[in-house]
Every structure is written in C-alpha cells, then in structure tokens.
Amino acid sequence: MSGAEVKVKPVDVSVGILMKPNGDVLLGQRPAGKPYEGYWEFPGGKVDPGETVLEALKREFVEELGLTINSAEEWCGIEHVYEHAHVRLHFFISRDWSGEPQSLEGQAFAWQGAVGVEPLLPATIPLLEWLDMVRYGS
C-alpha cells in the first residue's frame, strides 16, 4: 500500500447528556487504566453489534450509573480522532430518567453547571459550549 493511508472505520459510541431542569448536566470521570484517565466526559459507551444507538445508551446507563433512561432525543453527532481511537459520537439529551447516579464502575461523577470540572475530554469541550446555546437560547 505504498504510502496510502489505511482508513479505519470509526467506532460508534452512544453518549447521554442528562439535563436537570436548571440546565446542569452529568459528567463522569474516566477511570484509571483507560486512555485519558482522569478526564471528564459525558457518560456512554460503544454500540454493540445488532444494537441501536439508543439501546446502547440505555444499556450503558444501567451498567455504569444504575439509571434508567425513560426518554431521550437525538441531539447531534460528531467524529473525533484520538491517538487511540477514531470514534463517531451520537449524542442524546435526556430530561427524563429514573434513579440517582451510582458509581458502579468506580468512576467519579459531577453535575456540570453547579460545579466546573477539569480536565475535559477534547470532544466534550465544544459540546458544553453548544449546550449553553440549548440551555440559555444564545
């Protein structure tokens, strides 16, 4: 393949933005041993074969946080190339869930808005700015 770049198919990842009535959103901290350990991101995970993006979102929230997503609206999608992976992120906003977040995988979490957390995963930064437009109509 003399000099040709090998195209890597992006990994589909379902990402959930839980939004409280006051506009605060839930962020989780990446656990030790994963790329970008200690960085903050929106919760979610890889879409398994045969699973829809929304099904993956609901499964991930049960597995990671013990939450049931009752409804979510598809918001936007972006691709991001990290050193370790090329991901296609599918973002959903949910204002309707059941349960309180639990740290089922040993990760920290915080409601962004009431508390500012850093460092943020690079693909998360523009989304927080876009969310301000959704929340505050600017």
N, C-alpha and C positions, 0 to 999 in steps of 0.2 A: 504493500500500500504506500509506496514511495511518497512520503510527505503528506499523504492525505490524512485529514483528521478523522478519527473514528467518532461517529455520532453516538452518544449514549442516550438511550431513551430515558426521559425524566421519570422519576418515581412519583406516583400520585399520592398526595398527602391531604387528608381531611383535617381542617383546623376550625375550632369553635371559638367564637367570641361570645362569652356570656356577658350580657349587659344589664346592669341593675337599672331601676328607674331613674336614679340620679346620674347615670352615664358611666359609672365605674365599670371597668372590665377586668376579668380574671386573667392573670398571668401566672405561669408556672415556671419554676427554675429547673434547668436541665440537670439531671443527676450526675454524680461522679462516674467516670468511665465512659461517658458518651462524648462525641465531638461537641465542642463549645460548652463544655461542662461549666455550670455556674451561671450561664447566660439565661436571661428571661425570655419567654416566648408565650404565644397563645397555645393552650393545650390541643392535642390531636395526635394523629399518627397515620402510618401508612395504610393505604387501602388494600385489603387482601383480595386475591383473585376471586371473581364471582360476586364481589360485594359492591354495592353502590357507594358513592361518596358519602351520602347521608347515613347509610347503615354503618359505615366505618366510623363516622363521627359519633354516633350513638354508642357503638361498642367501646370506642376509646374512652369516652367519658365515664362509662360504667367501670371499666378496668382501672383507669388512672385515678379517678376522683370520686367514684361511688355516686355519680349523679345520673339522673335520667333526663335526657333532652326530650321535652314534650313536643316542641316545635322549633324549627329553625328556618330562616330564609337564606338562600344562597346570596352572597354579597358580591364577591369578586374572586378572581383567580390570577395568580402571578406565578412566573417561573423564576427560580433563583438558583444560581450555580455556586455551591460551596466547594471548598477544597475536597471534601469527602463525598459529595453527592450533588446530583442535579435533580431538583425537586420541582414538581408542579403543585402549588399550594391552592387548595379550594377552600375559601373562607365562607363560613356561615355565621350569621348573627342569631343568637337565641336570647329571647327575653322571657322564655317560658321553660323552666326546668324544675325538677323535684329533687329535694335533698340539699344537704350542705356539703361543700367540698371537703374531702378527706384526702390525706396524703397516703394513698395506697401503694405508691411506688417509692416512697421515701423522699419525694420532692417537696420543696417549699412552694407556697403559692401566696399571692397577694392580689388585692383589688387595686388596680392601677387607677389613679384619679385621686383616691384618698391618700395613697402612698405612691411615690415615684420610685421605681426600681431600676438598677443598672448592674451590669451591662445588659443591653438588649441584643437579642439575636438580630443580625443585619436585616433580614427580611421583615422583621417586626416593626422596625423604626418608621418606614413610610406609612404603614397601616395605622399606627397610632395617630399620625397626622391626619390621615383620611377620616378616621373615626371621629376626630374633633369636628369635622365638617358634618358628619351624620348627627352627632350629638347636639351641636350648637348651631347648625344651619349656616355656617360661614362659607 
